[in-house]
Every structure is written in structure tokens, then in C-alpha cells.
Amino acid sequence: MRCFVTGIGGFAGLHLAAALLADGHDVTGTVTGVAGRAPLRALAARHPGFALERLAVVDVSDRAAVERALAAAAPERVFHLAAIAFAPHAEADPVRTFAVNVLGTVHVLDAARTVAPAARVLVAGSAEAYGAIGRADLPIEETTPLKPVNFYGVSKAAADLVAFERWWTSECPVIRVRAFNHTGPGQRPDFVCSDFARQIARIEADLAPPVLRVGDLKAERDFSDVRDVVRGYTLLAERGTPGEAYNLCAGVATSVGAIVEMLAAESGAAIQCREERGRLRAHEVPTVVGSAARAAALGWSAAIPLRQTLRDLLQYWRERLADDPQA
């Protein structure tokens, strides 16, 4: 099947491309610049039919460029992952974030409707769209109201609503996914699990003193493995009901402090934690945990244990730092 992945060079995009290629699909997509093809070289080496030159250099805020790329690919499945995905970056430039995350979604859906009307489109959203949820409202279900508390969440809530509107008004076969926190090998160190794993790997390699810089260790989140999440994307693109929203999550609240403990236990290094004010978020939602019952009814579940995910993530950083101590 011909599959098109926007943001294919990103964290989840790379894992999704690997999963699709392993299943024998023809895969192409978009990157934000020629340099964005670099992370995909290893994948291309393993899959000769995956040609980097077929990846379109496209900013999804450019409507015409999106339509040209989709027309050239003639996809049967579209996975829309391209986004500004780091909340502080979204806060720093809300106009650009709106252009990419919201208008970009409009452009992808409208282009698919024009040049590939039969293609099923999966829009990758985020649990950040749920926002201000109290303990009495947990676990979060797809019917939970969207009340985002940061601009990234606002943009993903808006993109989710755009996807619903395009399905309602034009019967575009779009599936909305709201992925909760996910991590794993290849994640940028902007995100909490990867940040801690990198810091610990640097400590192990004597590249840093044995002090782990942390924020709020009491915050609880619903963590899954990125490989489980992209497996959910492929399943929902195939079996999901157009117009519906689906949570992808483990259904377990894990504190950030527990993440530190699991990584430290895996390392064995003697580590002290130091809280830094700059790592604390204002208006933090204390606990986020979801229900993936709707996706489970279609055959999906979070299968990889969190300890295994963190073990693989720590090993990823050990190997990266062995190759490049400045990574």
C-alpha cells in the first residue's frame, strides 16, 4: 500500500516509517529541509525501495507545496504527523505554531480530498488537548472536553476540531488520534524521559558530574513506548472509524520521580537529583492518565513495558554519546 507520512523525519515519523516498511508498504512523505532526510539514511540502507530523494521538502503551512507532494505520491494512506511538538517552542512562537499545527492540518486534509479522495487520513493529535482535567475526571476518555492549558495543546485541540469538521462537511475519511506521552529510542532530549536518559548516560561516561537536573518529580503522566504508538497509528488507519477520535495510552499514571528511579536502577550509577526552577512548568496539570478502551476494541494495547522502553532509551543515549560525546 502507498503510505505518505508528513513529518517522516521526526521522532514518531521515523518509527512509523520503519513499521510501515517492515510490513512491506511503499513509503514516502515530507521533511522540513534537505537535512531532514539525514535521520532516515539508516532506514534507506535497510530498505532499498525506500528512496530518500522521493521525500518532499515541504513546509505544511504552504498549501500548494502540500498538494503537489500528495499529488506526486498518490497515497492510499496518509499519516499526518508534521507539527511543532515541543510545548515551550509553541509558547515562544504561537503564530508559527498555529500556521504549522492548525493550518498545516487544513492543508493536508484539503489536499488529500482533492488529489487522493479515497485515501484514509490519520491525524496524529495529542493528549495535551485535554488540558485541565481533575482527578475526578480520570481516566480521560475521548468524550472528555478539550480544555488545553498551553498553546501547544490549544493548537492540537484546534487541529483535532479541524479534522472533525472536514469529516463532517466533506466525508473526508479522517481518523483522529490523541496520543498520550510516548518515548523511546531516538527521542530528542527536550522531552523528560530522553532528557533524563541522556543526563544519566553522560554521567556514566564521565562527561558530567553525578547530578541529575530535574523539575517537578511529583507530576504523573501516562507513558507509552513510541513503537506501540505507531503500531496504533497503523492499526487505526486501517480499522478506525472515520470521524472518530481514539486515545493511545497505557492507562497507567507514572510519576516523573518513578521515571528517574527506573533509569537510575537500570544505570546503577550513584546519582543525586537537583531541582531547577527553570524546569518547573507553571500551571502544571498534576495527573494525566487515559483510557484506550476504544482503540483496545479494535485490537490495540500498549505492549512494551515502561522499564523496557527506558532501558532501550538509555542504551540509545549510551551509543550516541560513544559516537559523539557532544550529542
C-alpha positions in Angstrom: 0.0 0.0 0.0 1.2 3.5 -0.8 1.7 5.4 2.5 2.5 9.1 2.9 3.9 10.4 6.2 4.1 14.1 6.9 6.9 14.8 9.4 8.6 11.5 8.5 11.9 12.6 9.8 10.6 13.3 13.3 10.7 11.1 16.3 7.4 9.2 15.8 7.7 9.6 12.0 10.9 7.6 11.9 9.4 4.8 13.9 6.2 4.9 11.8 8.2 4.7 8.6 10.2 1.7 10.0 7.0 -0.1 10.9 5.4 0.5 7.6 8.4 -0.6 5.6 8.7 -3.7 7.7 5.1 -4.5 6.8 6.0 -4.2 3.1 4.3 -0.8 2.3 5.6 1.7 -0.2 6.5 4.7 2.0 7.2 8.4 1.2 6.4 11.7 3.0 7.6 15.1 3.8 10.6 16.6 5.6 11.1 20.2 6.5 14.5 20.6 4.8 17.1 18.6 2.9 18.9 18.0 6.2 15.7 16.4 7.4 16.4 13.4 5.3 19.6 12.6 7.2 18.0 10.6 10.1 16.3 8.4 7.5 19.6 7.2 5.9 19.9 4.1 8.0 16.3 3.2 7.2 17.0 3.6 3.5 20.1 1.4 3.8 17.9 -1.4 5.2 15.1 -1.0 2.7 16.4 -0.4 -0.9 13.0 0.5 -2.1 12.8 3.5 0.3 14.4 6.3 -1.7 15.3 9.4 0.2 15.1 11.5 -3.0 11.4 10.8 -3.1 10.8 12.6 0.2 9.4 16.0 -0.4 10.9 19.0 1.3 7.7 20.7 2.3 6.5 23.1 5.0 3.0 22.1 5.7 2.0 25.7 6.2 2.5 26.0 2.4 -0.8 24.8 0.9 0.4 24.5 -2.7 3.5 22.6 -1.7 1.5 20.1 0.3 -0.9 19.5 -2.6 2.0 19.0 -5.0 3.6 16.4 -2.7 0.4 14.5 -2.2 -0.4 14.5 -5.9 3.1 13.1 -6.7 2.8 10.4 -4.1 -0.9 9.3 -4.9 -1.2 7.7 -1.5 -3.7 5.3 -0.2 -3.0 6.1 3.4 -1.9 9.5 4.8 -0.4 9.8 8.3 -0.2 13.5 9.3 2.5 13.8 12.0 4.2 17.1 11.0 3.9 19.5 13.9 5.7 21.8 16.3 5.6 19.3 19.1 7.6 20.9 22.0 5.3 23.0 24.2 7.9 25.7 25.0 8.6 26.2 21.3 4.9 26.6 20.7 4.6 29.2 23.5 7.6 31.1 22.1 6.0 31.4 18.6 2.3 30.9 18.7 1.7 32.4 15.2 4.1 29.9 13.6 2.7 27.1 15.7 -0.8 27.9 14.5 0.4 28.0 10.9 2.1 24.6 11.2 -0.2 22.7 13.5 -3.6 24.0 12.6 -3.4 25.4 9.0 -1.0 22.6 8.2 -3.7 20.1 9.1 -6.2 22.0 6.9 -3.8 21.9 4.0 -3.1 18.2 4.4 -6.8 17.3 4.6 -7.8 19.5 1.8 -5.0 18.3 -0.5 -5.9 14.7 0.3 -9.6 15.4 -0.5 -8.5 17.0 -3.9 -5.8 14.7 -5.2 -6.3 11.4 -3.2 -10.0 11.4 -2.2 -10.1 7.7 -1.4 -7.1 7.8 0.9 -7.7 7.3 4.6 -6.1 10.1 6.6 -4.9 9.7 10.2 -4.3 13.0 12.1 -1.9 12.5 15.0 -3.1 14.6 17.9 -2.0 14.9 21.5 -3.4 14.4 25.0 -2.2 17.9 25.7 -5.5 19.0 24.0 -7.4 17.7 27.1 -5.5 20.1 29.4 -7.2 21.0 32.7 -8.5 17.6 33.9 -9.2 17.0 37.6 -8.7 13.7 39.4 -12.5 13.1 39.4 -12.5 13.1 35.6 -9.8 10.4 35.3 -9.2 8.3 33.3 -9.5 10.6 30.3 -11.9 9.3 27.6 -12.4 10.6 24.1 -15.6 12.2 25.2 -13.7 14.3 27.8 -14.0 18.0 27.0 -10.9 19.6 25.5 -9.6 22.3 27.9 -5.9 22.9 26.9 -3.7 24.9 29.2 -0.8 25.7 26.9 -0.6 26.9 23.4 0.7 23.6 22.1 -2.4 21.9 23.5 -4.6 24.7 22.0 -3.1 24.1 18.6 -3.6 20.3 18.8 -7.2 20.8 20.0 -7.8 23.1 17.1 -6.3 20.6 14.6 -8.5 17.9 16.1 -11.6 20.0 15.6 -10.5 20.8 12.0 -10.2 17.1 11.3 -13.7 16.5 12.7 -15.1 19.4 10.7 -13.6 18.2 7.4 -15.1 14.7 8.0 -18.5 16.2 8.9 -18.7 18.6 6.0 -17.0 16.6 3.2 -16.9 13.0 4.5 -13.1 13.0 4.3 -12.1 9.6 5.7 -10.1 11.0 8.6 -9.3 9.3 11.9 -8.3 11.4 14.9 -5.7 10.1 17.3 -4.9 11.6 20.7 -1.6 10.1 21.8 -0.5 10.5 25.4 3.2 10.8 26.4 5.3 8.5 24.5 9.1 7.9 24.5 11.7 5.6 23.2 15.0 5.4 21.3 15.6 8.4 19.1 13.6 11.0 21.1 15.1 14.5 21.4 16.4 15.4 24.8 13.9 18.3 25.0 11.4 15.7 26.5 11.6 14.5 30.0 12.4 10.8 29.6 15.0 11.3 26.9 16.5 14.3 28.9 17.0 12.1 32.0 18.4 9.2 30.0 20.9 11.5 28.2 22.0 13.1 31.5 22.5 9.6 33.1 24.4 8.3 30.0 26.6 11.4 30.2 27.2 10.7 33.9 28.1 7.1 33.2 30.6 8.2 30.5 32.2 10.7 32.9 31.0 13.6 30.7 29.1 15.2 33.6 29.1 15.2 37.4 26.7 12.7 39.1 23.9 15.3 39.5 20.6 14.9 37.6 18.9 18.2 36.9 15.1 17.8 37.4 11.8 19.6 37.5 8.6 18.6 39.3 9.1 14.9 40.2 5.5 14.6 41.5 3.8 15.2 38.2 2.2 12.0 36.9 1.8 11.1 33.2 0.6 8.2 31.1 3.7 7.0 29.3 3.8 4.6 26.4 6.5 3.3 24.0 6.7 5.1 20.7 6.8 1.8 18.9 3.4 0.9 20.5 2.0 4.2 19.5 3.0 3.9 15.8 1.6 0.4 15.8 -1.6 2.1 17.0 -1.4 4.6 14.1 -1.1 1.8 11.5 -4.0 -0.2 13.1 -6.3 2.8 13.4 -5.6 4.0 9.8 -6.8 0.5 8.7 -9.6 -0.2 11.2 -10.6 3.1 12.8 -14.0 4.7 12.1 -13.7 7.9 10.1 -14.7 10.9 12.2 -13.9 9.2 15.5 -11.2 10.1 18.0 -9.0 7.4 19.6 -6.8 7.7 22.7 -3.4 5.8 22.6 -2.1 5.3 26.1 -1.1 2.7 28.6 -3.8 3.6 31.1 -1.3 3.9 34.0 -0.2 7.1 35.8 3.6 7.1 36.4 5.3 9.9 38.3 8.3 11.7 36.8 10.1 10.6 40.0 9.4 7.0 39.2 10.9 7.5 35.8 14.1 8.8 37.5 14.1 5.8 39.8 13.8 3.3 36.9 16.5 4.9 34.9 18.8 5.1 37.9 18.2 1.5 38.7 19.0 0.5 35.1 22.2 2.5 35.3 23.5 1.6 38.7 25.3 4.9 38.8 25.2 6.9 42.1 23.1 10.0 41.2 21.8 12.9 43.1 18.7 14.9 41.9 18.8 18.7 41.9 15.6 20.6 41.2 16.0 23.6 39.0 13.4 26.4 38.8 13.7 26.7 35.1 12.5 23.1 34.7 9.2 23.8 36.6 6.1 24.4 34.5 3.6 27.0 35.5 0.0 25.7 35.7 1.1 22.0 35.6 -1.7 19.5 35.5 -0.8 17.2 38.4 -2.0 13.9 36.9 -2.8 12.7 33.4 -4.0 9.2 32.7 -6.2 8.0 29.9 -8.4 5.2 28.7 -7.6 3.4 25.4 -10.7 1.2 25.6 -11.9 2.5 22.2 -8.6 1.5 20.5 -8.5 -1.7 22.5 -11.8 -2.7 21.0 -10.0 -2.7 17.6 -7.1 -4.8 18.9 -4.6 -2.3 20.2 -2.8 -2.2 23.5 0.4 -0.8 24.9 2.5 -4.0 24.9 6.1 -2.8 25.7 6.7 -2.5 29.5 7.9 1.0 30.5 11.0 -0.4 32.1 12.0 -1.9 28.7 11.3 1.4 27.0 13.5 3.3 29.4 16.2 0.6 29.1 16.2 0.9 25.3 16.2 4.7 25.6 19.2 4.7 28.0 21.1 2.4 25.6 20.3 4.6 22.7 22.0 7.5 24.5 25.0 5.4 25.6 25.6 4.5 21.9 25.0 8.1 20.7 27.5 9.5 23.2 30.0 6.8 22.4 29.9 8.0 18.8 29.7 11.7 19.6 30.4 12.9 23.2 28.8 16.3 22.3 25.4 14.7 21.3 
